[in-house]
């Protein structure tokens, strides 16, 4: 996820021109200034920022969208970006953030609540495939949460961190307030529908930018698959990325998608949060409220490709 390629440094050796000692600082300062100017020129050429004038959202299938620059969270363009929407499984990005900030070791052992399977099946929730009472490491649970969108892993995390989902949701809301998500309220760790569980496209983009600062999070959402080797009742449990499964080809115009999170409920529609790299710039795009479901045409992916194709570098 963080494999940015920077211009190679000049490898030639500079031969010091004979000069009084008192002038060395001046020569060095001039050399540094010249190098900085060169780097600035290279950055300007290979990192042209997208703007609202160059990226348009007319004709999107999604009802909500927000495109931001991941380097600083700068808002670029959007559609109903501050209007309330249901985030579905994009919620699990916050679940992961709270887990990463509150679980002291990724080697900690978490357990799938034995009483949760029936509820998840009844509500047709996406799962990583853990059995009731099965254990796995916190790291493997996070992969199951973010790659497979596992509601089973979300409940295991909530139970471990806070003793239950309601208390965990309070931690999610505290974190949301702390990082500036002003239009969000969480009631659960899974994203299953609740009328009082809502967010905005802009808030989810803010969350993604914040989460990407965590190297573990960035590594996980950038993976195409992962073997949950510590799952105690499986002889190997492999989860795959719902984002890369939906995308197929990760190339989007002049850029490449490096990770993200999918979401869907009947109320939320198709939702998608992706991270894409264009030269030296990285963008976060959040869309929500697209028609269809996982068995129909992926209008959320179509929208992402449409917006990303407008970005050049």
C-alpha positions as CSV (number, residue, x, y, z in Angstrom):
1,X,0.0,0.0,0.0
2,X,2.8,2.4,0.8
3,X,5.0,1.5,-2.1
4,X,5.3,5.0,-3.6
5,X,8.1,5.3,-6.1
6,X,10.1,8.5,-5.7
7,X,12.5,9.9,-8.3
8,X,16.0,8.4,-7.8
9,X,18.5,10.6,-6.2
10,X,21.4,12.0,-8.3
11,X,24.3,9.7,-7.7
12,X,27.1,11.8,-9.2
13,X,29.8,13.2,-6.8
14,X,30.3,16.9,-6.6
15,X,33.9,18.1,-6.6
16,X,34.4,20.9,-4.1
17,X,35.8,24.0,-5.8
18,X,38.7,25.6,-3.9
19,X,37.2,28.3,-1.7
20,X,37.7,29.9,1.7
21,X,36.3,27.9,4.5
22,X,33.8,30.6,5.3
23,X,32.1,30.1,1.9
24,X,31.4,26.4,2.3
25,X,28.1,27.0,4.0
26,X,27.0,29.2,1.1
27,X,28.0,26.6,-1.5
28,X,26.2,23.9,0.4
29,X,23.1,26.0,0.8
30,X,23.1,26.7,-2.9
31,X,23.4,23.0,-3.7
32,X,20.6,22.2,-1.4
33,X,18.4,24.9,-2.9
34,X,19.1,23.7,-6.4
35,X,18.2,20.1,-5.4
36,X,15.0,21.3,-3.8
37,X,14.1,23.2,-6.9
38,X,14.7,20.1,-9.0
39,X,12.6,18.0,-6.7
40,X,9.8,20.6,-6.8
41,X,9.9,20.6,-10.6
42,X,9.7,16.8,-10.7
43,X,6.8,16.8,-8.2
44,X,4.9,19.4,-10.2
45,X,5.3,17.3,-13.4
46,X,4.4,13.9,-11.9
47,X,1.9,15.0,-9.3
48,X,-0.7,17.3,-10.8
49,X,-3.7,17.5,-8.4
50,X,-7.2,16.7,-9.4
51,X,-9.7,19.6,-9.0
52,X,-13.4,20.1,-9.1
53,X,-12.9,21.6,-12.5
54,X,-11.2,18.5,-13.9
55,X,-13.4,15.8,-12.2
56,X,-17.1,15.7,-12.8
57,X,-19.8,13.6,-11.1
58,X,-22.6,14.1,-13.6
59,X,-24.3,10.9,-14.5
60,X,-23.2,8.8,-11.5
61,X,-25.3,5.8,-10.6
62,X,-24.5,6.4,-6.9
63,X,-26.6,8.9,-4.9
64,X,-23.6,10.0,-2.8
65,X,-19.9,10.5,-3.6
66,X,-16.8,12.1,-2.2
67,X,-13.3,12.3,-3.7
68,X,-10.4,13.5,-1.5
69,X,-6.7,13.8,-1.7
70,X,-5.3,11.2,0.8
71,X,-2.2,13.2,1.5
72,X,-4.1,15.8,3.5
73,X,-7.8,15.0,3.2
74,X,-8.4,17.9,0.8
75,X,-11.9,17.7,-0.6
76,X,-11.8,17.5,-4.4
77,X,-15.3,16.7,-5.7
78,X,-18.5,15.1,-4.6
79,X,-22.2,14.5,-4.9
80,X,-24.5,15.0,-1.9
81,X,-21.3,14.4,0.0
82,X,-22.6,15.8,3.3
83,X,-26.1,14.3,3.2
84,X,-27.0,11.4,5.5
85,X,-26.7,7.9,4.0
86,X,-26.3,4.3,5.3
87,X,-22.7,3.1,5.2
88,X,-23.4,-0.7,5.2
89,X,-20.1,-2.6,5.6
90,X,-18.0,0.6,5.1
91,X,-18.7,0.7,8.8
92,X,-16.1,-2.0,9.2
93,X,-13.3,0.5,8.5
94,X,-14.1,2.1,11.8
95,X,-14.4,-1.3,13.4
96,X,-10.8,-2.0,12.3
97,X,-9.6,1.5,13.4
98,X,-10.9,1.0,17.0
99,X,-9.5,-2.5,17.1
100,X,-6.0,-1.4,15.9
101,X,-6.0,1.4,18.5
102,X,-7.2,-0.7,21.4
103,X,-5.9,-4.2,21.0
104,X,-2.4,-4.2,22.4
105,X,-1.0,-7.1,20.3
106,X,-2.0,-8.4,16.9
107,X,-1.2,-11.9,18.3
108,X,-4.0,-11.6,20.8
109,X,-6.5,-14.4,20.6
110,X,-10.1,-13.5,19.8
111,X,-13.2,-15.7,19.8
112,X,-16.2,-15.8,17.6
113,X,-19.3,-15.4,19.9
114,X,-21.1,-18.7,20.0
115,X,-24.5,-17.1,20.1
116,X,-24.0,-14.9,17.0
117,X,-24.2,-17.3,14.1
118,X,-28.0,-17.6,13.9
119,X,-28.4,-13.9,13.9
120,X,-25.9,-13.4,11.1
121,X,-27.5,-16.1,9.0
122,X,-30.9,-14.7,9.6
123,X,-29.8,-11.2,8.4
124,X,-27.8,-12.6,5.5
125,X,-24.7,-11.0,6.7
126,X,-21.4,-11.5,4.9
127,X,-18.9,-13.6,7.0
128,X,-15.4,-14.8,6.8
129,X,-16.5,-18.3,7.7
130,X,-15.6,-18.8,11.4
131,X,-17.5,-21.4,13.4
132,X,-19.3,-20.5,16.7
133,X,-16.7,-20.4,19.4
134,X,-13.7,-20.5,16.9
135,X,-10.7,-18.5,17.8
136,X,-8.1,-16.7,15.7
137,X,-5.5,-14.0,16.2
138,X,-6.4,-10.3,16.1
139,X,-4.4,-9.9,12.9
140,X,-6.3,-12.7,11.2
141,X,-9.6,-11.4,12.4
142,X,-8.8,-8.0,10.9
143,X,-8.0,-9.7,7.5
144,X,-11.4,-11.5,7.7
145,X,-13.1,-8.3,8.7
146,X,-11.7,-6.1,5.9
147,X,-11.1,-8.5,3.0
148,X,-14.1,-10.8,3.3
149,X,-16.2,-8.2,5.1
150,X,-16.7,-10.7,7.8
151,X,-19.5,-9.7,10.3
152,X,-18.4,-12.7,12.4
153,X,-15.0,-11.1,12.8
154,X,-16.6,-7.8,13.6
155,X,-18.5,-9.3,16.5
156,X,-15.4,-11.1,17.7
157,X,-13.5,-7.8,17.8
158,X,-16.4,-6.0,19.5
159,X,-16.7,-8.7,22.2
160,X,-12.9,-8.7,22.8
161,X,-12.4,-4.9,22.9
162,X,-15.5,-3.8,24.7
163,X,-17.3,-6.9,26.0
164,X,-20.2,-6.4,23.6
165,X,-21.4,-4.6,20.5
166,X,-23.2,-1.8,22.2
167,X,-20.2,-0.7,24.2
168,X,-18.0,-1.1,21.2
169,X,-20.3,1.2,19.2
170,X,-19.8,3.9,21.8
171,X,-16.0,3.7,21.2
172,X,-16.7,4.0,17.5
173,X,-18.7,7.2,18.0
174,X,-16.0,8.6,20.3
175,X,-13.4,7.9,17.6
176,X,-15.7,9.4,14.9
177,X,-16.0,12.7,16.9
178,X,-12.3,12.8,17.6
179,X,-11.3,12.6,13.9
180,X,-13.9,15.1,12.7
181,X,-16.7,12.8,11.4
182,X,-19.5,15.3,12.2
183,X,-22.4,13.6,10.4
184,X,-22.0,10.0,11.6
185,X,-23.6,7.8,14.3
186,X,-22.8,4.1,14.8
187,X,-25.0,1.6,16.5
188,X,-23.1,-1.6,15.6
189,X,-19.8,-2.9,14.4
190,X,-21.0,-4.7,11.3
191,X,-22.9,-2.1,9.3
192,X,-26.1,-4.2,9.3
193,X,-29.0,-1.8,8.8
194,X,-30.3,0.3,11.7
195,X,-32.2,3.5,11.1
196,X,-30.0,5.2,13.7
197,X,-26.7,3.9,12.1
198,X,-25.7,6.5,9.4
199,X,-22.9,8.5,8.0
200,X,-22.0,10.7,5.0
201,X,-19.7,10.1,2.0
202,X,-17.4,12.9,3.3
203,X,-17.2,11.4,6.7
204,X,-16.3,7.9,5.4
205,X,-13.6,9.6,3.2
206,X,-12.3,11.3,6.3
207,X,-12.3,7.9,8.1
208,X,-10.4,6.2,5.2
209,X,-7.7,8.9,5.1
210,X,-7.3,8.6,8.9
211,X,-7.2,4.8,8.8
212,X,-4.5,4.8,6.0
213,X,-2.1,6.3,8.5
214,X,-1.9,3.0,10.2
215,X,0.5,0.7,8.3
216,X,-1.3,-2.5,9.3
217,X,-4.6,-1.2,8.0
218,X,-3.0,-0.1,4.7
219,X,-1.3,-3.5,4.3
220,X,-4.5,-5.4,5.0
221,X,-6.8,-3.6,2.5
222,X,-4.1,-3.8,-0.1
223,X,-4.0,-7.6,0.0
224,X,-5.9,-9.7,-2.5
225,X,-6.1,-12.7,-0.2
226,X,-5.0,-14.0,3.2
227,X,-4.7,-17.3,4.9
228,X,-6.3,-17.1,8.4
229,X,-3.8,-19.7,9.6
230,X,-4.7,-19.3,13.3
231,X,-8.4,-20.1,12.8
232,X,-8.6,-22.9,15.4
233,X,-11.3,-25.0,13.8
234,X,-10.1,-24.9,10.2
235,X,-7.2,-26.5,8.4
236,X,-6.6,-23.2,6.6
237,X,-9.2,-20.5,6.0
238,X,-8.5,-18.3,3.1
239,X,-10.3,-15.0,2.6
240,X,-10.2,-12.9,-0.5
241,X,-10.7,-9.2,-1.1
242,X,-14.2,-8.3,-2.1
243,X,-12.8,-5.1,-3.6
244,X,-10.3,-6.7,-6.0
245,X,-12.9,-9.5,-6.7
246,X,-15.3,-6.8,-7.9
247,X,-12.8,-4.7,-9.8
248,X,-11.0,-7.5,-11.6
249,X,-8.4,-5.3,-13.2
250,X,-7.1,-2.8,-10.6
251,X,-6.0,-0.3,-13.3
252,X,-8.3,2.8,-13.4
253,X,-7.3,5.1,-16.2
254,X,-3.9,6.5,-15.4
255,X,-4.0,5.1,-11.9
256,X,-4.3,1.9,-10.0
257,X,-6.6,0.9,-7.1
258,X,-4.4,-0.2,-4.2
259,X,-7.2,-1.3,-1.8
260,X,-10.5,-0.5,-0.3
261,X,-13.8,-1.7,1.2
262,X,-17.1,-2.8,-0.2
263,X,-20.6,-2.5,1.3
264,X,-24.2,-3.4,0.6
265,X,-27.5,-3.6,2.3
266,X,-31.0,-3.2,0.8
267,X,-31.3,0.2,2.4
268,X,-27.8,1.4,1.6
269,X,-27.4,0.1,-1.9
270,X,-24.0,-0.7,-3.3
271,X,-21.2,1.2,-1.5
272,X,-17.5,1.4,-2.3
273,X,-14.5,3.1,-0.7
274,X,-11.3,2.8,-2.7
275,X,-7.8,4.1,-2.5
276,X,-6.1,4.7,-5.9
277,X,-2.6,5.9,-6.7
278,X,-1.8,8.3,-9.6
279,X,1.9,9.0,-9.8
280,X,3.0,10.6,-6.5
281,X,-0.6,11.3,-5.5
282,X,-3.1,9.0,-3.8
283,X,-6.9,9.6,-3.7
284,X,-9.7,8.2,-1.6
285,X,-13.1,7.8,-3.4
286,X,-16.3,6.9,-1.5
287,X,-19.6,6.2,-3.3
288,X,-22.8,5.0,-1.8
289,X,-26.4,4.4,-2.8
290,X,-25.8,2.8,-6.2
291,X,-28.7,0.5,-7.5
292,X,-28.4,-3.2,-7.7
293,X,-26.7,-5.7,-5.4
294,X,-23.7,-8.2,-5.5
295,X,-25.5,-10.3,-8.1
296,X,-26.3,-7.5,-10.5
297,X,-24.1,-5.2,-12.6
298,X,-21.6,-3.5,-10.3
299,X,-22.7,0.1,-10.7
300,X,-20.5,1.1,-7.7
301,X,-17.4,-0.1,-9.6
302,X,-18.6,1.5,-12.8
303,X,-18.9,4.8,-10.9
304,X,-15.4,4.5,-9.5
305,X,-13.9,3.8,-12.9
306,X,-15.8,6.8,-14.3
307,X,-14.4,9.2,-11.7
308,X,-10.9,7.8,-11.7
309,X,-10.6,8.0,-15.5
310,X,-10.9,11.7,-15.2
311,X,-7.7,12.0,-13.1
312,X,-4.4,12.5,-14.9
313,X,-0.8,13.0,-13.8
